[in-house]
Amino acid sequence: MKLKDVTFSRSVAINAEKVFLDSKKEIIFIGRSNVGKSSLMNALFNKKDLVKTSSRPWKTKLANIFVVNKKYNFTDLPGYWFAKLGKEIKEHLDALNSWYMDERLDFIKRAVILIDAKIWPQPADIDMYEYLLKIGVPMFIVLSKTDRLNTSSIQKSVNYTRDIMPGQPIFTTSSKKNIGIKELFKALGDELEK
């Protein structure tokens, strides 16, 4: 798939009265707060700031939908697990994510789970992996921020992730250094064009 154009479509809140969800094939991006979802999406889109980034965790509180080539949805879901969040906000964001995935289950072709390569999968990542397995959403596991690690450390992170999240393709990326971005975009395009 060649990237021709990408535009922001809309933001969706949980149980919105006028959701206007469509029948486009979709890729969803999900991960712990501050793992680099927005930066990865900007790198995939070859844009600097189409997807809003922030140094402050949990800034994304809505499902933000972007339309690629007028045919496919790429959706940035709120980050999960941030220690300073209150219980009520955590539960709301978890509810939004599960509600959105349930609403879009027939159209989601892949979930991209981002995991910080330096800290490896955390319990919340494993919970999300198991949840996606349960509802039948195929995944790509993306280890982000690999520019901060040497080759040996990256391989250890890959090996551990493969052991704890078996059966899923694993990509190593750095949005900052543009590492692995073309390979991931190609794999996502192949999924959408099936």
Backbone bond lengths (Angstrom), bond angles and torsions (degrees), N, CA, C in turn:
res aa  C-N    CA-C-N  psi(-1)  N-CA   C-N-CA  omega(-1)  CA-C   N-CA-C  phi
1 M - - - 1.453 - - 1.519 109.68 -
2 K 1.298 116.88 130.78 1.461 122.05 174.76 1.519 108.89 -96.88
3 L 1.325 115.54 137.20 1.458 120.24 177.93 1.525 108.81 -79.35
4 K 1.329 116.02 113.05 1.457 120.76 179.45 1.525 111.06 -98.76
5 D 1.304 115.44 -46.64 1.462 118.96 176.19 1.519 109.90 -157.39
6 V 1.317 115.04 156.82 1.460 121.13 175.83 1.519 107.97 -144.40
7 T 1.326 115.79 135.62 1.457 120.63 -179.39 1.527 109.61 -136.93
8 F 1.323 114.49 148.90 1.459 118.92 172.28 1.515 108.47 -71.27
9 S 1.324 116.62 132.87 1.457 120.59 -178.63 1.521 111.40 -99.51
10 R 1.339 116.64 -61.85 1.454 119.17 -176.99 1.528 110.17 -170.69
11 S 1.315 114.82 167.04 1.457 122.32 172.59 1.516 108.34 -110.36
12 V 1.321 115.53 142.61 1.460 120.32 -176.44 1.519 109.40 -124.37
13 A 1.325 116.04 129.82 1.459 122.36 174.53 1.522 109.05 -99.69
14 I 1.315 115.79 160.82 1.453 119.82 -178.42 1.531 111.11 -61.19
15 N 1.330 114.47 134.53 1.456 121.82 177.57 1.522 113.44 54.09
16 A 1.332 116.57 33.08 1.459 120.02 178.21 1.522 109.82 -59.50
17 E 1.319 116.18 139.94 1.467 119.74 -177.66 1.524 111.31 -65.86
18 K 1.317 116.34 -37.32 1.463 120.29 -179.25 1.518 108.47 -119.96
19 V 1.309 116.75 82.76 1.452 121.33 -175.45 1.516 111.73 -81.88
20 F 1.328 116.77 -38.86 1.459 122.08 -179.02 1.525 112.36 54.95
21 L 1.326 116.51 40.12 1.460 119.33 175.43 1.514 108.80 -68.49
22 D 1.340 116.25 141.48 1.458 120.60 -174.74 1.524 110.71 -110.35
23 S 1.313 115.83 -170.42 1.469 120.22 -176.59 1.527 112.59 -106.34
24 K 1.334 116.87 20.89 1.461 119.64 177.89 1.531 110.84 -69.81
25 K 1.325 116.30 143.87 1.458 119.89 170.56 1.529 108.25 -61.90
26 E 1.337 115.13 149.40 1.459 117.70 -168.68 1.523 112.82 -140.62
27 I 1.327 114.58 146.23 1.457 124.36 169.31 1.517 106.58 -115.49
28 I 1.339 117.43 129.62 1.461 119.66 176.32 1.529 109.62 -110.03
29 F 1.323 115.28 144.83 1.461 122.50 179.54 1.526 107.96 -116.04
30 I 1.324 114.68 126.54 1.459 118.80 -175.95 1.527 109.27 -145.31
31 G 1.321 115.87 151.18 1.453 120.06 -179.80 1.507 110.49 175.91
32 R 1.321 115.95 175.19 1.452 120.50 177.62 1.519 110.04 -63.81
33 S 1.324 115.54 154.53 1.462 120.12 178.59 1.520 110.55 -56.52
34 N 1.316 115.75 138.15 1.464 122.98 175.19 1.522 113.62 70.34
35 V 1.342 117.82 23.98 1.464 120.67 -179.67 1.530 111.84 -87.96
36 G 1.342 116.71 -13.05 1.460 120.27 176.94 1.515 115.09 106.34
37 K 1.344 117.47 25.90 1.468 119.81 -179.95 1.524 111.77 -61.29
38 S 1.320 116.01 -48.96 1.464 119.39 -177.42 1.524 111.64 -63.22
39 S 1.329 116.49 -40.98 1.468 120.14 178.37 1.521 111.30 -64.10
40 L 1.327 116.57 -40.35 1.463 119.89 178.35 1.515 110.93 -63.72
41 M 1.326 117.05 -44.37 1.465 119.77 -179.85 1.526 110.95 -63.46
42 N 1.332 117.73 -41.22 1.462 120.19 176.65 1.524 110.83 -60.99
43 A 1.330 116.85 -39.93 1.466 120.35 178.51 1.527 110.59 -65.17
44 L 1.318 116.89 -42.36 1.471 120.22 177.72 1.520 111.36 -62.35
45 F 1.329 115.96 -37.50 1.466 121.12 -178.80 1.526 112.02 -83.55
46 N 1.336 117.26 -7.14 1.466 122.33 -175.18 1.530 110.98 57.68
47 K 1.332 114.68 42.42 1.463 122.53 178.23 1.521 108.28 -125.93
48 K 1.324 116.32 152.22 1.459 119.20 -178.94 1.515 112.64 -84.93
49 D 1.330 117.14 -39.24 1.462 117.74 -172.47 1.522 113.48 -146.73
50 L 1.332 117.50 30.58 1.469 119.03 176.32 1.525 109.91 -65.71
51 V 1.329 115.54 -46.42 1.462 120.70 175.04 1.517 106.23 -92.02
52 K 1.321 117.03 121.37 1.460 120.90 -174.03 1.522 111.01 -68.85
53 T 1.327 115.06 128.93 1.459 121.11 178.40 1.527 109.00 -108.87
54 S 1.314 115.57 159.08 1.461 120.28 178.93 1.515 109.17 -153.83
55 S 1.324 116.03 147.04 1.459 119.88 173.79 1.525 110.20 -79.10
56 R 1.329 115.82 -11.21 1.465 119.96 -179.84 1.521 109.78 -91.44
57 P 1.317 118.12 120.47 1.458 120.76 179.08 1.525 112.18 -60.60
58 W 1.316 114.87 160.14 1.472 127.19 178.48 1.522 114.80 56.44
59 K 1.332 117.62 25.91 1.461 118.33 177.75 1.528 111.05 -67.37
60 T 1.344 117.18 -36.31 1.459 120.36 178.75 1.527 108.83 -74.55
61 K 1.323 115.69 115.06 1.463 120.24 -179.54 1.526 111.71 -119.23
62 L 1.321 116.25 2.44 1.461 121.87 179.58 1.521 108.70 -129.37
63 A 1.313 116.39 163.80 1.465 120.55 170.19 1.521 107.04 -83.30
64 N 1.329 116.84 114.60 1.465 121.82 -177.38 1.523 109.26 -102.92
65 I 1.326 115.40 120.21 1.468 121.90 -170.90 1.524 110.24 -106.60
66 F 1.347 115.22 131.47 1.454 122.80 177.39 1.529 108.23 -120.42
67 V 1.330 116.72 139.19 1.460 121.12 -178.64 1.526 108.77 -103.97
68 V 1.328 115.31 124.27 1.465 122.34 -179.42 1.522 109.35 -105.23
69 N 1.329 115.23 128.40 1.475 122.44 178.25 1.519 112.70 53.92
70 K 1.346 115.98 27.49 1.470 122.48 178.58 1.522 112.66 60.79
71 K 1.343 117.78 13.22 1.464 121.08 -173.37 1.523 114.33 -126.01
72 Y 1.329 117.61 -29.40 1.463 120.44 -169.89 1.521 111.06 -128.94
73 N 1.325 116.09 146.62 1.458 121.40 174.53 1.526 110.50 -98.29
74 F 1.318 115.84 132.00 1.457 122.78 169.66 1.525 105.36 -115.90
75 T 1.333 116.93 117.57 1.459 120.27 -170.29 1.525 112.20 -118.30
76 D 1.325 114.79 128.58 1.455 123.91 178.11 1.526 107.60 -93.57
77 L 1.338 116.83 109.45 1.455 121.26 179.36 1.533 110.46 -92.96
78 P 1.330 117.33 154.40 1.470 119.38 -178.92 1.522 112.45 -58.26
79 G 1.326 115.45 144.56 1.452 120.45 176.64 1.519 110.51 -68.47
80 Y 1.316 115.75 148.90 1.458 119.86 178.36 1.529 110.02 -108.82
81 W 1.280 115.21 157.46 1.461 125.33 177.31 1.530 113.14 59.34
82 F 1.303 114.24 103.24 1.472 120.12 167.50 1.520 106.64 -143.02
83 A 1.306 116.55 122.82 1.468 122.16 -167.48 1.527 113.08 -56.63
84 K 1.328 117.65 -33.36 1.459 119.66 -174.72 1.532 113.00 -85.11
85 L 1.313 116.74 -4.51 1.459 118.87 177.16 1.517 109.94 -71.38
86 G 1.321 115.73 142.87 1.451 118.94 172.47 1.521 110.53 -71.59
87 K 1.320 115.65 159.37 1.460 121.27 -177.91 1.524 111.52 -58.34
88 E 1.324 116.89 -40.13 1.467 120.88 -177.61 1.526 111.51 -63.89
89 I 1.333 116.90 -42.72 1.473 120.05 179.84 1.522 110.16 -67.69
90 K 1.331 117.26 -43.13 1.466 120.59 178.03 1.520 110.64 -56.52
91 E 1.336 115.86 -47.29 1.459 120.18 -178.79 1.518 111.24 -64.42
92 H 1.329 117.21 -36.53 1.463 120.43 178.71 1.527 111.21 -64.84
93 L 1.355 116.46 -45.22 1.461 119.78 -178.85 1.532 110.90 -67.54
94 D 1.326 117.02 -39.39 1.470 119.77 175.95 1.520 110.33 -62.10
95 A 1.331 116.50 -40.50 1.462 120.69 179.69 1.528 110.79 -65.96
96 L 1.334 116.68 -39.84 1.463 120.01 178.06 1.524 110.52 -61.57
97 N 1.320 116.44 -46.50 1.470 119.92 -178.83 1.522 111.49 -61.76
98 S 1.318 117.35 -47.49 1.463 119.18 -177.94 1.519 110.93 -68.73
99 W 1.330 117.84 -38.36 1.465 121.28 176.90 1.526 110.61 -61.85
100 Y 1.332 116.71 -46.44 1.456 120.23 -178.08 1.525 110.92 -62.70
101 M 1.323 116.76 -45.55 1.467 119.86 -179.79 1.524 111.37 -63.49
102 D 1.324 116.38 -37.22 1.466 119.84 177.37 1.527 111.10 -64.80
103 E 1.335 116.37 -42.70 1.466 121.16 179.84 1.527 111.71 -64.67
104 R 1.330 116.47 -33.99 1.460 121.27 -171.87 1.527 113.48 -105.54
105 L 1.325 117.07 10.58 1.461 121.97 -170.85 1.530 113.08 -54.73
106 D 1.306 117.68 -37.72 1.472 120.81 -177.50 1.525 112.88 -72.40
107 F 1.330 116.80 -14.73 1.468 119.95 -173.74 1.528 113.42 -113.79
108 I 1.325 117.38 -15.54 1.470 120.72 -179.67 1.523 109.32 -73.53
109 K 1.316 116.14 119.17 1.463 121.38 179.15 1.522 112.53 -93.15
110 R 1.306 117.60 -29.44 1.457 122.06 176.40 1.527 109.70 -154.06
111 A 1.310 114.43 144.14 1.458 120.94 165.04 1.519 107.20 -103.74
112 V 1.306 116.38 132.78 1.461 121.84 175.03 1.526 106.70 -102.96
113 I 1.333 115.92 109.25 1.468 120.40 176.50 1.517 108.42 -93.44
114 L 1.321 115.99 118.26 1.466 120.44 177.39 1.514 110.30 -92.01
115 I 1.314 115.28 134.77 1.453 122.61 178.68 1.520 107.79 -133.73
116 D 1.307 117.11 133.57 1.462 121.48 177.61 1.528 108.57 -66.84
117 A 1.320 116.75 117.92 1.469 121.02 -176.11 1.523 112.15 -60.43
118 K 1.319 116.96 -26.76 1.464 120.23 -176.02 1.529 112.07 -75.68
119 I 1.338 117.12 -32.34 1.469 118.72 -175.51 1.528 112.70 -107.43
120 W 1.344 117.39 -2.71 1.464 121.51 175.11 1.537 111.11 65.10
121 P 1.335 117.62 170.92 1.473 119.79 -179.21 1.528 112.02 -60.92
122 Q 1.324 114.94 132.42 1.454 122.49 177.69 1.540 109.27 -101.80
123 P 1.320 118.62 168.22 1.471 120.09 -178.99 1.527 113.97 -51.63
124 A 1.333 117.12 -39.14 1.472 119.14 179.93 1.532 111.38 -65.80
125 D 1.347 117.19 -34.78 1.467 120.67 176.94 1.529 110.28 -66.45
126 I 1.311 116.08 -41.45 1.465 120.64 179.95 1.524 110.23 -65.73
127 D 1.340 116.30 -39.77 1.469 120.26 176.09 1.524 110.78 -59.79
128 M 1.352 116.97 -42.91 1.465 120.08 179.92 1.525 110.97 -66.53
129 Y 1.314 116.95 -42.13 1.462 121.92 176.65 1.532 110.25 -56.79
130 E 1.321 116.41 -47.08 1.464 120.34 -178.75 1.529 111.38 -67.29
131 Y 1.337 116.36 -35.89 1.466 120.39 177.84 1.529 110.76 -64.79
132 L 1.325 116.56 -44.16 1.459 120.08 179.83 1.529 111.25 -65.69
133 L 1.320 117.07 -37.70 1.459 120.30 174.06 1.523 110.38 -59.72
134 K 1.319 115.73 -43.99 1.466 121.52 -177.05 1.524 111.92 -62.03
135 I 1.347 116.99 -41.09 1.469 119.09 -177.52 1.533 112.16 -90.74
136 G 1.328 116.28 -1.23 1.461 120.18 173.12 1.511 116.05 81.07
137 V 1.336 117.10 29.97 1.468 120.59 177.36 1.522 109.12 -96.99
138 P 1.339 118.35 119.24 1.469 119.85 177.63 1.523 110.95 -67.44
139 M 1.321 115.18 152.66 1.466 120.11 -171.87 1.516 112.94 -128.47
140 F 1.326 114.67 154.75 1.446 124.03 158.55 1.527 105.56 -115.95
141 I 1.323 117.03 132.25 1.460 120.62 174.08 1.526 107.34 -97.34
142 V 1.325 116.38 125.18 1.466 121.19 -178.64 1.524 109.01 -116.81
143 L 1.315 115.70 117.88 1.459 121.11 173.90 1.526 108.05 -88.50
144 S 1.310 115.99 115.08 1.461 121.23 -172.74 1.520 112.15 -97.25
145 K 1.323 115.01 168.19 1.469 123.83 174.06 1.528 112.83 60.83
146 T 1.328 117.17 35.99 1.465 120.36 -177.29 1.523 112.86 -70.93
147 D 1.320 118.50 -12.24 1.466 120.56 178.28 1.529 111.15 -65.25
148 R 1.321 117.56 -15.53 1.468 121.06 -179.64 1.528 112.79 -88.20
149 L 1.343 116.81 -1.87 1.462 121.22 -174.32 1.522 111.57 -123.30
150 N 1.339 116.17 155.59 1.463 119.28 172.53 1.536 109.31 -85.71
151 T 1.312 116.42 172.47 1.459 121.70 -175.09 1.518 112.56 -58.80
152 S 1.313 117.06 -41.88 1.456 121.76 -179.55 1.529 111.46 -63.09
153 S 1.320 116.83 -43.54 1.462 121.07 -179.88 1.523 111.33 -66.81
154 I 1.321 116.51 -37.98 1.470 119.99 176.84 1.523 110.10 -61.83
155 Q 1.339 116.16 -44.47 1.468 119.64 -179.13 1.527 111.44 -63.81
156 K 1.320 117.44 -38.37 1.465 120.68 176.89 1.523 110.91 -62.48
157 S 1.340 115.60 -40.74 1.457 120.06 178.45 1.531 111.06 -64.58
158 V 1.336 115.98 -42.02 1.470 120.99 177.71 1.530 109.79 -62.09
159 N 1.323 117.43 -47.20 1.464 121.30 -177.33 1.526 111.64 -61.63
160 Y 1.334 115.81 -44.11 1.464 119.78 179.79 1.530 110.26 -64.36
161 T 1.332 116.07 -44.22 1.465 120.44 -179.48 1.523 110.65 -62.59
162 R 1.318 116.40 -41.66 1.466 120.68 179.50 1.527 111.01 -62.94
163 D 1.329 116.38 -36.24 1.465 120.46 179.27 1.522 111.89 -69.38
164 I 1.330 115.75 -40.80 1.462 119.32 -172.92 1.531 112.88 -90.30
165 M 1.340 116.64 -19.55 1.467 121.97 177.40 1.533 108.60 -129.32
166 P 1.322 117.05 66.72 1.467 120.15 -172.86 1.527 113.22 -67.81
167 G 1.335 113.55 153.63 1.459 119.82 171.90 1.515 116.14 84.82
168 Q 1.329 117.33 6.27 1.473 119.83 -178.03 1.526 110.62 -117.04
169 P 1.333 117.54 140.35 1.473 119.26 173.70 1.526 110.42 -62.28
170 I 1.324 116.26 139.16 1.457 121.78 -179.39 1.525 109.22 -119.15
171 F 1.339 114.89 130.65 1.461 121.73 178.05 1.527 108.52 -117.28
172 T 1.320 116.55 142.18 1.463 121.23 174.45 1.523 108.08 -109.50
173 T 1.325 116.08 127.85 1.464 119.81 -173.10 1.527 112.04 -137.50
174 S 1.309 113.48 159.09 1.462 121.88 166.38 1.522 107.03 -141.69
175 S 1.315 115.93 114.12 1.466 119.89 176.73 1.519 110.54 -66.66
176 K 1.326 115.79 -35.53 1.465 121.13 -178.81 1.514 111.85 -63.94
177 K 1.344 117.45 -41.40 1.464 122.17 -177.05 1.537 112.60 -103.68
178 N 1.337 116.05 3.38 1.470 121.90 179.25 1.538 111.89 60.23
179 I 1.321 115.92 38.26 1.465 121.55 -179.72 1.532 109.77 -92.27
180 G 1.318 116.41 127.71 1.454 121.16 175.77 1.511 115.58 76.47
181 I 1.317 117.63 2.44 1.469 121.46 -174.94 1.528 111.23 -71.04
182 K 1.332 116.94 -46.67 1.466 119.74 -179.98 1.520 111.38 -62.01
183 E 1.328 116.29 -40.23 1.466 120.47 -179.08 1.535 110.72 -64.80
184 L 1.319 116.15 -42.01 1.463 119.71 179.23 1.526 110.91 -66.92
185 F 1.327 116.73 -43.47 1.464 119.65 -179.26 1.530 110.56 -62.55
186 K 1.308 117.01 -40.59 1.458 120.49 178.39 1.529 110.39 -61.77
187 A 1.337 116.55 -44.61 1.466 120.33 -179.23 1.518 111.18 -63.82
188 L 1.343 117.12 -38.58 1.457 120.53 177.88 1.522 110.63 -66.87
189 G 1.351 116.05 -41.80 1.458 119.80 177.86 1.523 111.67 -61.91
190 D 1.326 116.87 -40.67 1.467 120.36 178.58 1.521 110.96 -61.29
191 E 1.332 116.40 -39.14 1.473 119.94 178.34 1.522 111.09 -64.60
192 L 1.320 116.27 -43.70 1.459 120.16 -176.97 1.513 112.66 -69.06
193 E 1.330 116.96 -29.51 1.460 120.63 -176.08 1.524 113.41 -89.20
194 K 1.325 117.23 1.40 1.465 120.07 177.55 1.521 110.43 -67.21
